[in-house]
Amino acid sequence: MHTARSIFQKVDTMDPHALDEVIAEDARMIFGNAEPLVGREAIAAGAGAFLSTFKGLRHRILNEWSVGADTIAETEVTYTRLDDKEVSLPAVSIWRVRDDGLIADYRVFFDVAPIYAP
């Protein structure tokens, strides 16, 4: 099982391929209300496009629940915008792990608007 800490340590590196070793080749990822990204390469490309719109991010884990193959993580994510301002947002991430230990489904729920607000 992948803990929230282990996943977010990877995400916070800002490397779009940081999750490659824990994401199944045919995994599905959804950010908010965006269209699903299907497949490891599509997920890395989508993550790279999003990550390029700010300078940095860090997750603070508020709560984590694991039920069977599912993990739910409530976080506060602080983004460093391109203008160096910091914006902290609530987020919830949910992922499901297959029998082989790879993440098959990953969902992130948050409102990105404050990251880009003037």
Disulfide bonds with the S-S distance in Angstrom:
none
